[in-house]
């Protein structure tokens, strides 16, 4: 589609130059590739990408107006709008950028201990780690030393996945273990130095730990919460109100890129681009496992096929399901420190997860979208 045709059927953007924040993660691919493949330009936008080191920085800079939009943790629009972290600002998303993409990685020492204390007393393979017969039993381990896990933000899908996984093994995440927050880039070094015993983080940091023999990938986020929302496109609600046409064009470009990424034949090209110094600045062999779906759980073992480790477009991946927003809020209640009333959960989900904005963009791209805002959830 040429630029002239686009300009005739879309309203003119209120802003042409956009600043976007993203993190040094494999699932930043949609933002990077929208720029490199010319999709932002196709929709009349000039986009400046800014790599950040922490999710707190991302949140603070969008609130301060330094960023127009950003890659954001799926819980962040809800939690920031609620004001649960002490900072209140209405943030919305009309597009989920990716599903899945996380893993829970343990130190080899902890992995060996858990392998010896499964329900049936038998060794187990990592890909079946979350089955009923091989749930983790940490309660009998390290009685004289608290086990410490790390996640990337107090209110992140990572934290929720880790808590779900622990609870499924009969472990109280608030009493039996310690959970701290570290930036993704510090996870591997912290595990190597014994500061933590395990972490839940996005790729490529699990693969890097496995590649160096520092960690064992115990389970993927997919195995804990099937197709959970991971990253979203976040904007201030007030920014959207002032810039609806710009926001629409931004979503259109990213949705086209996500469709391109859905073709596994394009993943090698994507890896070559996002690995560059100006983007993730990482060797491509660190990015390849999760993006090609060939995962190594243990350096001593071969790879296993996992084509849905990162999902960018399949399964209505971009649709901001309000039912998923409700799960996020319910699972966050222990972290918030109170039970939220259902009407509060419903209103937050409707305010922050803007299904109408997704459907608007989907109509322009002739992409089918769900007619309902809620679906049954299959998190454990």
C-alpha positions as CSV (number, residue, x, y, z in Angstrom):
1,X,0.0,0.0,0.0
2,X,1.5,3.3,-1.0
3,X,1.8,6.4,1.2
4,X,-0.7,8.4,-0.8
5,X,-3.4,5.8,-0.5
6,X,-2.9,5.5,3.3
7,X,-3.2,9.3,3.7
8,X,-6.6,9.2,1.9
9,X,-8.2,6.7,4.1
10,X,-6.7,7.5,7.5
11,X,-7.1,10.8,9.5
12,X,-3.9,12.9,9.6
13,X,-1.7,12.2,12.6
14,X,-1.6,14.8,15.3
15,X,2.1,14.0,15.8
16,X,4.5,12.8,13.2
17,X,7.6,12.3,15.4
18,X,7.1,9.7,18.1
19,X,9.4,8.6,20.9
20,X,9.0,4.9,21.9
21,X,10.6,3.2,24.9
22,X,11.6,-0.5,24.9
23,X,13.6,-3.0,26.9
24,X,16.6,-5.2,25.9
25,X,14.4,-8.3,25.3
26,X,13.7,-10.6,22.4
27,X,10.0,-9.6,22.4
28,X,10.9,-6.0,21.7
29,X,11.1,-7.3,18.1
30,X,7.7,-5.7,17.0
31,X,8.9,-2.2,17.8
32,X,12.4,-2.6,16.3
33,X,11.1,-4.3,13.2
34,X,8.3,-1.8,12.6
35,X,11.1,0.7,12.2
36,X,13.5,-1.4,10.2
37,X,10.9,-2.8,7.8
38,X,9.5,0.6,7.1
39,X,6.1,0.1,8.7
40,X,6.2,3.2,10.8
41,X,7.2,5.2,7.7
42,X,4.4,3.6,5.8
43,X,1.9,5.1,8.2
44,X,3.5,8.5,8.1
45,X,5.4,8.3,11.4
46,X,9.0,9.0,12.3
47,X,9.8,6.9,15.3
48,X,12.7,7.3,17.7
49,X,13.4,4.1,19.7
50,X,14.9,4.5,23.2
51,X,16.3,1.4,25.0
52,X,15.8,1.4,28.7
53,X,17.3,-0.6,31.5
54,X,14.3,-1.1,33.8
55,X,10.6,-1.2,33.7
56,X,10.4,1.5,36.4
57,X,12.2,3.8,33.9
58,X,9.8,3.0,31.2
59,X,6.8,3.8,33.4
60,X,8.3,7.0,34.8
61,X,9.2,8.4,31.4
62,X,5.8,7.8,29.8
63,X,4.2,9.5,32.8
64,X,6.6,12.4,32.5
65,X,5.8,12.7,28.8
66,X,9.3,11.9,27.7
67,X,8.0,8.9,25.8
68,X,4.8,9.0,23.7
69,X,4.3,5.3,23.9
70,X,6.3,2.3,25.0
71,X,6.6,-1.4,25.3
72,X,5.0,-2.2,28.7
73,X,4.5,-5.1,31.0
74,X,0.9,-6.3,30.7
75,X,-0.1,-5.5,34.3
76,X,1.4,-2.1,34.2
77,X,-1.5,-0.1,32.7
78,X,-3.8,-1.6,35.3
79,X,-1.5,-1.2,38.3
80,X,-0.5,2.3,37.4
81,X,-4.0,3.4,36.8
82,X,-5.0,1.9,40.1
83,X,-2.0,3.7,41.8
84,X,-0.9,0.5,43.6
85,X,2.8,1.4,43.4
86,X,2.3,4.9,44.8
87,X,2.3,6.5,41.4
88,X,-1.2,6.9,39.8
89,X,-1.6,7.7,36.1
90,X,-4.3,6.5,33.8
91,X,-2.5,4.3,31.2
92,X,-4.3,2.3,28.4
93,X,-3.4,-0.3,25.9
94,X,-5.2,-1.1,22.6
95,X,-2.7,-3.7,21.5
96,X,-1.0,-6.7,23.1
97,X,2.5,-6.9,21.5
98,X,3.3,-10.5,22.5
99,X,2.2,-13.6,24.4
100,X,4.4,-15.9,26.5
101,X,8.2,-15.4,26.2
102,X,9.1,-16.0,29.9
103,X,10.9,-18.7,31.7
104,X,11.7,-19.8,35.3
105,X,15.4,-20.6,35.5
106,X,17.0,-22.2,38.6
107,X,20.6,-22.6,39.7
108,X,22.0,-26.1,38.9
109,X,22.3,-26.7,42.7
110,X,18.6,-25.9,43.3
111,X,17.6,-27.8,40.2
112,X,19.4,-30.9,41.5
113,X,17.8,-30.6,44.9
114,X,14.3,-30.3,43.4
115,X,15.0,-33.2,41.1
116,X,15.7,-35.4,44.1
117,X,12.5,-34.4,45.9
118,X,9.7,-34.8,43.5
119,X,6.5,-36.5,44.6
120,X,7.4,-39.9,43.2
121,X,11.1,-39.5,44.0
122,X,12.1,-40.0,40.4
123,X,14.1,-37.7,38.1
124,X,12.1,-35.7,35.7
125,X,12.6,-33.8,32.5
126,X,12.3,-30.0,32.5
127,X,9.5,-29.9,29.9
128,X,7.3,-31.9,32.2
129,X,8.3,-29.9,35.3
130,X,4.9,-28.5,35.9
131,X,2.9,-31.8,35.8
132,X,1.2,-33.0,38.9
133,X,3.9,-35.7,39.6
134,X,6.8,-33.3,39.3
135,X,5.7,-30.1,41.0
136,X,8.5,-28.4,42.9
137,X,8.8,-29.1,46.6
138,X,11.1,-26.4,48.1
139,X,9.7,-26.6,51.6
140,X,12.2,-29.3,52.7
141,X,15.2,-27.5,51.0
142,X,17.6,-25.0,52.5
143,X,16.0,-25.0,55.9
144,X,18.8,-22.9,57.2
145,X,18.8,-20.5,54.2
146,X,15.9,-18.8,52.6
147,X,15.6,-19.4,48.9
148,X,15.6,-16.2,46.9
149,X,14.0,-15.7,43.5
150,X,14.0,-12.6,41.3
151,X,11.5,-11.1,38.9
152,X,11.7,-7.9,36.8
153,X,9.1,-5.9,38.5
154,X,6.8,-6.3,41.5
155,X,3.8,-6.1,39.2
156,X,4.7,-8.1,36.1
157,X,3.5,-11.2,34.4
158,X,6.8,-12.7,35.6
159,X,5.9,-12.2,39.2
160,X,2.5,-13.6,38.7
161,X,3.8,-16.7,36.8
162,X,6.4,-17.3,39.5
163,X,3.8,-17.1,42.3
164,X,1.4,-19.4,40.4
165,X,4.2,-21.9,39.8
166,X,5.2,-21.9,43.5
167,X,1.7,-22.1,44.8
168,X,1.0,-25.1,42.5
169,X,3.9,-26.8,44.3
170,X,2.5,-26.2,47.7
171,X,4.8,-23.3,48.4
172,X,3.6,-20.0,49.9
173,X,5.4,-17.3,47.8
174,X,4.9,-14.8,50.6
175,X,6.4,-16.9,53.5
176,X,8.4,-19.8,52.1
177,X,10.7,-18.0,49.7
178,X,12.0,-14.4,49.1
179,X,11.2,-12.7,45.9
180,X,13.2,-9.6,44.9
181,X,13.1,-7.3,41.9
182,X,16.1,-7.0,39.5
183,X,16.4,-5.5,36.0
184,X,16.4,-8.3,33.4
185,X,20.1,-7.6,32.4
186,X,21.2,-8.3,36.0
187,X,19.5,-11.7,36.3
188,X,22.3,-14.0,34.9
189,X,25.1,-12.4,36.9
190,X,23.1,-12.5,40.1
191,X,22.4,-16.2,39.6
192,X,26.1,-16.9,38.8
193,X,27.2,-15.0,42.0
194,X,24.7,-16.9,44.2
195,X,22.8,-13.7,45.1
196,X,19.6,-15.5,43.9
197,X,18.6,-19.1,43.5
198,X,16.4,-18.6,40.5
199,X,14.5,-16.1,38.4
200,X,11.6,-15.5,36.2
201,X,12.5,-13.3,33.2
202,X,11.9,-12.8,29.6
203,X,14.2,-14.0,26.8
204,X,17.0,-14.0,26.0
205,X,18.2,-14.1,29.6
206,X,17.0,-17.6,30.3
207,X,18.8,-18.9,27.2
208,X,22.0,-17.0,28.2
209,X,22.0,-18.6,31.6
210,X,21.5,-22.0,30.1
211,X,24.2,-21.4,27.4
212,X,26.7,-20.5,30.1
213,X,25.8,-23.4,32.3
214,X,24.7,-21.0,35.0
215,X,21.0,-22.1,35.1
216,X,18.5,-24.8,34.2
217,X,15.2,-23.7,32.6
218,X,12.7,-25.3,34.9
219,X,9.6,-24.3,33.0
220,X,8.3,-21.8,30.5
221,X,5.7,-19.2,31.3
222,X,3.5,-20.9,28.6
223,X,3.4,-24.0,30.7
224,X,2.1,-22.0,33.7
225,X,-0.3,-19.7,32.0
226,X,-1.1,-20.7,28.5
227,X,-0.8,-17.7,26.1
228,X,-0.7,-15.1,28.9
229,X,-0.4,-11.5,27.8
230,X,3.2,-10.4,28.2
231,X,4.0,-7.0,26.6
232,X,1.5,-4.4,25.5
233,X,1.7,-1.0,23.8
234,X,1.1,1.5,26.6
235,X,0.1,5.1,26.3
236,X,-1.3,7.7,28.7
237,X,-5.0,7.9,28.4
238,X,-4.7,11.7,28.0
239,X,-2.1,11.2,25.2
240,X,-4.5,9.0,23.3
241,X,-7.3,11.6,23.7
242,X,-5.0,14.3,22.2
243,X,-3.5,12.0,19.5
244,X,-6.1,9.4,18.4
245,X,-5.0,9.3,14.7
246,X,-1.3,9.0,15.6
247,X,-2.1,6.2,18.1
248,X,-4.1,4.4,15.4
249,X,-1.3,4.6,12.9
250,X,1.1,3.3,15.6
251,X,-1.1,0.3,16.2
252,X,-1.5,-0.4,12.5
253,X,2.2,-0.5,11.9
254,X,2.9,-2.7,14.9
255,X,0.0,-5.1,14.0
256,X,1.4,-5.5,10.5
257,X,4.8,-6.2,12.0
258,X,3.4,-8.8,14.4
259,X,1.7,-10.5,11.4
260,X,5.1,-10.6,9.7
261,X,6.7,-12.1,12.8
262,X,4.1,-14.8,13.0
263,X,5.7,-16.4,10.0
264,X,8.5,-18.5,11.4
265,X,10.4,-18.2,8.1
266,X,10.9,-14.5,9.0
267,X,12.4,-15.1,12.4
268,X,16.1,-15.5,11.2
269,X,15.9,-12.1,9.5
270,X,14.3,-10.7,12.6
271,X,17.1,-12.0,14.8
272,X,19.8,-10.5,12.5
273,X,18.1,-7.1,12.8
274,X,17.3,-6.9,16.5
275,X,20.7,-8.3,17.6
276,X,22.4,-5.2,16.1
277,X,24.4,-2.9,18.4
278,X,21.9,-0.1,18.1
279,X,19.1,-2.3,19.3
280,X,19.7,-5.3,21.7
281,X,23.5,-5.5,21.2
282,X,23.6,-9.2,21.8
283,X,25.0,-12.2,19.8
284,X,22.4,-13.6,17.6
285,X,22.9,-17.1,19.1
286,X,21.4,-15.9,22.3
287,X,18.3,-14.7,20.6
288,X,17.8,-17.7,18.3
289,X,16.5,-20.3,20.8
290,X,13.3,-18.6,21.9
291,X,12.5,-16.8,18.6
292,X,13.0,-20.0,16.5
293,X,11.3,-22.2,19.1
294,X,14.3,-24.5,19.6
295,X,14.7,-24.3,23.3
296,X,17.5,-25.7,25.5
297,X,16.4,-26.4,29.0
298,X,19.9,-27.6,30.0
299,X,23.3,-27.1,28.4
300,X,23.9,-30.8,28.7
301,X,20.9,-31.7,26.7
302,X,19.7,-31.0,23.2
303,X,17.1,-28.6,22.0
304,X,13.3,-29.2,22.0
305,X,10.7,-27.7,19.7
306,X,8.6,-25.0,21.2
307,X,7.1,-23.0,18.4
308,X,4.8,-21.0,20.7
309,X,7.5,-19.7,23.0
310,X,6.9,-16.3,21.5
311,X,3.5,-15.5,20.0
312,X,3.1,-12.2,18.2
313,X,0.0,-12.6,16.1
314,X,-1.6,-16.1,16.2
315,X,-4.5,-16.9,18.5
316,X,-5.7,-13.2,18.4
317,X,-2.5,-12.4,20.2
318,X,-2.9,-8.7,19.9
319,X,-6.4,-8.5,21.4
320,X,-6.4,-7.0,24.9
321,X,-8.8,-9.5,26.6
322,X,-10.5,-7.9,29.5
323,X,-10.8,-11.4,31.1
324,X,-7.0,-11.6,31.1
325,X,-6.9,-8.1,32.7
326,X,-9.2,-9.4,35.5
327,X,-7.0,-12.4,36.1
328,X,-4.0,-10.1,36.4
329,X,-5.8,-8.0,39.0
330,X,-7.0,-10.9,41.0
331,X,-3.5,-12.5,41.0
332,X,-2.1,-9.1,42.1
333,X,-4.2,-8.7,45.1
334,X,-1.7,-10.3,47.6
335,X,0.9,-7.8,46.2
336,X,-1.5,-4.9,46.4
337,X,-2.3,-5.9,50.0
338,X,-6.1,-5.9,49.7
339,X,-9.0,-7.6,47.9
340,X,-10.4,-5.6,45.1
341,X,-14.2,-5.4,44.7
342,X,-15.4,-6.9,41.4
343,X,-16.9,-3.7,40.2
344,X,-13.4,-2.1,40.7
345,X,-11.8,-4.9,38.7
346,X,-14.3,-4.6,35.9
347,X,-14.0,-0.9,35.6
348,X,-10.2,-1.0,35.6
349,X,-10.2,-3.7,33.0
350,X,-12.6,-1.7,30.8
351,X,-10.7,1.5,31.2
352,X,-7.2,0.1,30.6
353,X,-7.7,-2.8,28.2
354,X,-9.3,-1.0,25.2
355,X,-10.8,-3.7,23.0
356,X,-12.5,-1.0,21.0
357,X,-9.1,0.4,19.9
358,X,-7.9,-3.0,18.8
359,X,-11.1,-3.6,16.8
360,X,-10.7,-0.1,15.1
361,X,-7.2,-1.0,13.9
362,X,-8.3,-4.6,12.9
363,X,-11.0,-3.2,10.7
364,X,-8.5,-1.1,8.8
365,X,-6.3,-4.1,8.3
366,X,-9.2,-6.4,7.5
367,X,-8.1,-8.7,10.4
368,X,-10.8,-10.6,12.2
369,X,-11.1,-9.8,15.9
370,X,-13.1,-11.3,18.7
371,X,-16.7,-10.1,19.2
372,X,-16.5,-10.6,22.9
373,X,-14.2,-9.0,25.5
374,X,-14.1,-12.0,27.8
375,X,-13.0,-15.6,27.4
376,X,-12.4,-18.5,29.8
377,X,-8.8,-18.3,31.2
378,X,-6.6,-21.4,31.7
379,X,-3.9,-20.2,34.0
380,X,-3.0,-22.7,36.7
